[in-house]
Amino acid sequence: MAKKNFKELFDPKESKWGGISLPMFLAALVVVVIMVYVPFGLDKEGNPGSFLRPNFLIMFSALAIFGLLFGEIGDRIPIWDEYVGGGTILVFFVAAVFGTYGLVPEKFMSAVDVFYNKQPVNFLEMFIPALIVGSVLTVDRKTLIKSISGYIPLIIVGVFGASVCGMAVGFIFGKTPQDVMMNYVLPIMGGGTGAGAIPMSEMWSSKTGRPASEWFAFAISILSIANVFAIITGALLKKLGEVKPNLTGNGELIIDNSKEAIRDKEVEVKPELTDTTAAFILTGILLMTAHILGELWSAFAKSHNIDFELHRLVFLILLTMFLNIANVVPDRLKAGAKRMQTFFSKHTIWILMAAVGFTTDVKEIGAALLPSNVLIALAIVFGAVGFIMLVARKMKFYPIEAAITAGLCMANRGGAGDVAVLGAADRMDLMSFAQISSRIGGAMMLVFGSVLFSIFAS
C-alpha cells in the first residue's frame, strides 16, 4: 500500500478527506466553525448565544470534521505515524489541548460531554458493543476453538510476565501492585484503544462514579508509550531471528505445524445492507441480554455478599463467543457483523477520539511522561516477550513468532498496532494470531479488568 503524503491532501480532484473532496471539506469546515464559534442572539440567561444545537447528528458531524482534519494530518507525519499512533492519537491530543485550554466555547464542551458520556444514550453505547460483537463473532470458529486450548494459554503467560515485571519495576518507584495492575498492565495489555482502554474506562467509571476520561487520560498515555516500545521490539525480534535462526519459524508460529496450522478464514460472503442492519439489530439484542444477565448477577452477588461485579460488556463478550463456537450464526450475518465492525472501528474512531479528547485534561497526560512510567511500560512489554520466549518451545510454538503475536500484539494499540508490529517484524502472515490477541486476548483483559476494578477501584 502506497504511503500517504501531504501533497495528495491538497489535490482538489482527490477525495482524501474521509471520501470528501477538498472543496467540500473546506466548505464543511467553515460551517462547523460558524456553528461552534460565531455568537448569535442570547441564551435563556441573557448571555451571548450561538448557532450550536447539540443534537446527535450535528455533534457527530462536527466531531467528524475535526477528526478528519487532524486525523489525515497525523497519518502523514513521519515517525509519529509509524511509532506513536498516527491520526488517531493526534486527534486525541489536539482535542485534549482544545478542551483543557478553553479553545472551544463551553457550550460546545457541554454538548460533547452529552454526546460521549451521558446516559442513557450516547455514542459509546453503540460503538463499543458493535466493535465487540463484530470482532469476536468474525474470528474463524475453528481458530477460536483451537486458540482456547493452545494459543490462549500462551497469551496468559505473556500477561503474567508483563504483570510480574511491571510490578517489580513499579516496586522500585514505590507503586503498589494493584496500582500497577489497574493503571499500567490493564491499558497496555487490554487490546488497544477502542475495544480495550475505552470500555475499561467505562468499567472504572461505573465502579468509582468518577468521569471515565479521568482514568482514560493516563491509560492512553501509557498505552501510547508501550505501543512505541512494541513496534521497536518487533523490529529487534526480526533481527534476533536472523542472528539466531533456531528461535524462529520464519513466519510460522506452530512447530511442525503441517496439520496443526491455524489460518484465519475471512467470511467469503459479500454482505448486503440488510445483513449489516441485521447484525446491528443482533448486537442490540445481545446487549439487552448482557444487561439482563449483568443485573441478575448484581442481585445475586449482593444477596450472597460477593464483593465484585461483572460488567455487562463481559457478558456480551461471553455471549458472542458462545454464538461463534456453537456455529448458530449464518455466514451472511457474520459478514454483516464484520462490515458493521469495520464501519465503527475504521470510519468513526476519529470521531470518538475527538470526543474523548475534548473531555480529557491534557495536563494529566503530560504528568504521565515521567521516567518511572516509561520504565514501567518498558518492563511490561519486555516482561510479556521474555516470559513467552522462555516457555514457547515447550508449548510447541516458535519463540520469536510467539513473542510477536501473543506478547507484542497484546501490548500494542489494537488492530492498527498489530499491523505496525507485524510490519516491523516482517511477519504479516501471522495476522490471524495477532487478531486473536487483540480480540480474544483483549476480551479476556476486559473480564480481568472488571474483576480488578470491582475489588480495588475506589
N, C-alpha and C positions, 0 to 999 in steps of 0.2 A: 504494500500500500504506500502510495506516494506521501512523503512527509508534507504536512501543512506548512504554508508560508504566509507571510503578511500581505504579499502582493495580491494574492487572489481575493482577499477581503475587499479590495478597492476596485475590483473589476465590476462595472455595472451590469455586465451580462451574466456574471456568475451568481448563484444563489447559495452563498456560503453561510448566511445568517439564519440558520435553522430552516433552510428552504425558502427564505425570503430574499428577494433581490436587494442590492444595496440601496437604491432609491426608496423602495417601500420600507426598508428597515429604518432609514433616516427619518422618513415621514412618521413612522410609528414611534420613534424615539422622541420626536418633537411633541407628539400628542401626549405621551407619558409625562414628559417634563411639564407641560402645561397643566395636566391633571394633578400632578403632585405639588408643584411649586408655585403656580400663579395664584395670588389671592383673588377671591371673588366673593362679594357680599359679606354678611355677618352670620355667625353661628347663633345658636339659641342663647348663649351667654353674652352676646354682643361683641365677641372677639372676631377678628378677621377670619373669614371662611375660605373655602377653596372649592374647586370643581370635583374633588375626590368623593366618589361614592363607593364605600368599601364593601361591595358585594363580591361574590366568589369569582365571577368571570373577569371583572375589572382587575382584581388583585392578581389573579392567575396570569393575565396578560401583561400587567405592569412588571411583575417579577420575572416573567419570561423575557421581556425586552432587556431588563437589567442583566439577567443571567446570560443571554446571548451576547451582549456587548462585552462583558468581561470574560465569559467562558471561551469565546472564539479567540480572544486575545491570549488568554492563558494557555490555550492549546498550541500556541505558536511561539512561546518564549523558550529559547534554548535552555537546556539544563532544568529549568523549572518544570517544563513539560515532561521530561524523561524521569526526573528523580523526585519531584515534590508532589505532583498530582495534577498538573496542567490546569485546565479551565475550572474544574470542579473546586479545587482548593482556592484558586484566585477569586472566584465568585464569593466564596465563603468569607475570605479575609477582607475583601473590599467592602462587602455588605456590613461586616462587623465594624470596620472603620467608620462607615457612614452612620451606622446606628449609635456607636459609642460616642462619637464627637458631634452629634446633632447636625449632620449634614443633610438630613431629610426632616420634614416637619413632624411634629409629634402626632398629628392626626394620621399620617401615613404609618408611623410606627405602631400605633394602636390597631390600625387595620391589618397590618402584617401579623400582629400577635393573635388576632381573631382568626385569620386565615390559617395560621400554622399551629396554634397552641390551644385554642379554646374548645372546650367540649360543649355539646356532644358532636358537633360537625366541624371537621377541619380536614385539611388536605392530607395530613398524616394518616387519617383513618382510612383513606383509600390507598395511599402509596405503599405503606408497609404490608398490609395483607396481600395486595396484588403481587408484590415482589416475592413474598414468602411462598404463596401458592404457585406462582409461575415458575419459580426456580426449583422447588422441591418436586413438584409434580412432573417436571420435564426431564429429570435425571433418568437415564435409561433404567428400567426396572431391574434387569439382571445385574447391572452395575451397582445399583443401590443395595440389592440383597448381598452381592459379593463383598461390597465395601464394608458392610456392617460386621462381617466376620473376619475380614482380613485387613482392610485399609483403615477402618475406624480405630482399631487399637493402636495403629501407628500414629494417628493424629493425637490420641490420648497421651502417648509417650511424649510427643512434642509439647503438648500443653503442660505436662508435668515438668519437663525440663525447663520450659520457659518460666514456670512458676517458681521452681527451686532457685534458679539463677537470679531471677528478678528479686525475689525476697532476700537472697544473700547480699546482693549489692544494695538493696534498699535498707537492710540492717546496718550497713556501713554508714549510711546517711541518716540513721535514726528513724526510719519509717517502719510502721508496724506491718506484719504480714497481711492483715486484712486491707490495709491501705493500698499496698502494692497490688493485691489481687483485684480489688474493685476498680482502682483508678489507673492501673497500668496494664496488667495482664488481660483483663476483660476487653478493653477497647482495642488493644493490639491484636489479640488472638480471636477477635469476635466476628470475623467475616466481612470486614470493611466498614463502609460508612452507611449506605442505605439500608442494608439488611443486618447491620451489626451495631455500630455506635448510636445510630438514631433510635432504634427500638429499645436499646439498653437504657438510653437517656430517659425514655418514657417509663420504663420499669422503675428506674431510680426515682423519677418524679412522683410516680404513683405511690411509692413507699414513703418518701420523705415529705411530700407535699410542697416541695420547692420547684421552681421552674426547671424544665428539662435542659434548657440551654446552660444552666449552671454547671451541670456535670459534663455536658457535651463540649463546652468550650475547652476544658482541659483535655478531654478524651481525644478530640480531633487533633490537638497539638501533638500529643504523644503518638497517636496513630500516624501522623504525617512524618514524624521523626523516624519511627520504626519502618515506614514504607521506604524511605530512602535507604536505610540500612539493608532492608530485604533485597532491594534491587541490586545494590552493590555486591551483596553476598552471593546473589545468583551468578553474577559475572565471575566472582572469585572461585565459586564451586566449579564453574566450567573450566577455569584454568587448572584447578586441582585435578579434575578428571583427565586432563591432558598429561599432567605430570605423573599421576598415579592411576593408570588405566584399570587396575584391579578394583577400584572403588566405584566404577561407573558401568552402566549398561549401554552407554552411548544413546540415550533416549528411551531405552526400555526400563521399566520400573521393576517388574517381577522377574526374579531369577528363574531361568529355564521355563519360560512362560509361553511355550508354543501352543499349549492348550488352555492355559490359565489367563491369558491376556484379557484385560477388561478394556473394551473400546466404547467410547461414548457414541451412542447412536441417536442422531438427530431425528426428530419426528419428520418423516418424509411427506406427510400430508400438508398441502398448502391450505392454510386456513382461510375461510370466508369471513366476512364481517360478522355473520351470525354466530360463528364459532367463537370469535373473540368476545362477543356480547354474552354468550352462554358461559364462557369462562369467568367473566366478570360477575355474573349472577351467582355462579358456583362459589366464587370467592366470598361473596356476601353471605351465602348460606352457611359456608364453613365458619365464617367469623361469628355468625349468630350462634352456631353450635358450640364454638370455642368459648364464647361469652357465657353461655348457659353452664357449660362444664366448669368454667372458672368461678362462677357464682356458687355452684354446688360445692366445689372444692373449698371455697372460703367458708361456707356454712359448716361443712364437715370439719375443717381444721379448727374453726372457732369452738365448736361443740366438743372437740376432743383435745383442746389445749395444744394444738400443733402450732409451733411458732414460726412458720414460714408460709408464704403464699406462692401460688403458681400463676403467673401472668397469663391472660387469655391467649397471648401470642404463642406461648408454649404449647397450649392445647391445639392451636391452629397448625403448628408445625407437626405435631404428632398425628393429627387427623389427616393431614396431607400426605405424610409418609405412609400411613396405613392404606390410603386410597391407591397410592402408587404401587405398593408391594402387592396389594390384593388384585391389582390389574383390572379394576372395575371402571376406569375412566376411558372412554373411547379416544382413539388417536386424534380425531378431529378436534375434540375438546382440549386435549393436551396441546395440540398445535395452536389453538386459540389462546390457551394459557401462556404459551411461550411468546406469542405476539403481544399479549397484554403486558407481560413482564418487560418485554423489550421497550414498549411504549413508556412505561413508568421509569425504568432504570436508565434508559439512554436519552429519552426525549423530555423528561421532566425533572431530572436530577438537579439541573442548574436552577430551576425554579425553587425547588425545596432548599437547596444550599443557600440561595439568596435569602429566603425566609428565615432559615436558621441563623444565618449570619447577622441579619438585622436585629435579632433578639439576643445576640451574644456580645458580651463585654470583651473587646479586643485586649484590654489591659490584662485580663486574666490569662489570655493566650501568651502574651509577652512574658508574664511571670512564670510560665511553664518552661521557658527555654533556659533552664538552669543546668549547670554541669551535672548535677545529681540526676535530673530527669533524663538527660541524654544518655548517661551511663546506664541507668536502669533499663531504658528502652533497648540499648545495645545488648545488655545482658539477657533480656528476654528473647531477642531474635537469635543470638548465639546459643542460648540455652536450648531452644527448640531444635536448632540444627544439630548441635552436639549430641544431645541425648538420642535423637533419631538415628544418627550415623553410628552410634555405639551398638544399637540393637537391630538395625535394619537387616543385616545379612542373616541373622538368626531367624528373622521373621520372613525370609525369602524375598527380600527386596534389595535392590542395589542401593548402597549408602547415599551416593550423591543425588540420584533421582528421588529417593525417599526424602532426603533433607529439603530438596527444592519444592516438592509437591506438598508433603504433609507438614513441613516446617515453614518455609518462606511463604507459601501460598495461604497459610493461616495467619501469618504475621504481617501481611500487606493490607492494602485498602480495597479488597474485594476483586470483582471481575477485571477492572482496569489494572489493578495491581498484579493480577495473575498474568495478564498479557505482558506487562513490563518485566516481571521477574522471569518468566519463561523466555522472553525475547533476549534478556541479558544473559541467560544461561544457555541459550540456543537449544531449548528443549520444548518447542511449541507442540510437539506431538503428545505431550503429557497433559494437554489441556483438560481432558476428561477427569483426571485425578485432581488437577488444580480446582476444577469446578466443584468436585465433591468436598474438597477442603473448604472452599468459600461458602458453599451452600449447606451441606450437611454438617461439616465441622463448625461453621458459623452458627447453625441452628442449635447444635449441642451447647455452644457457649452461651446462647440466649437462655437455655434451660438452666445452665450452671449459674449464670448471672442473676436470674430470677431468684434462685435459692440464696445466693450470697447477699443480694440486696435485702431480702426479707429478714436475714439474720443480723447483718452488720450495719446496713444503711440507717442513718438517723438524721 
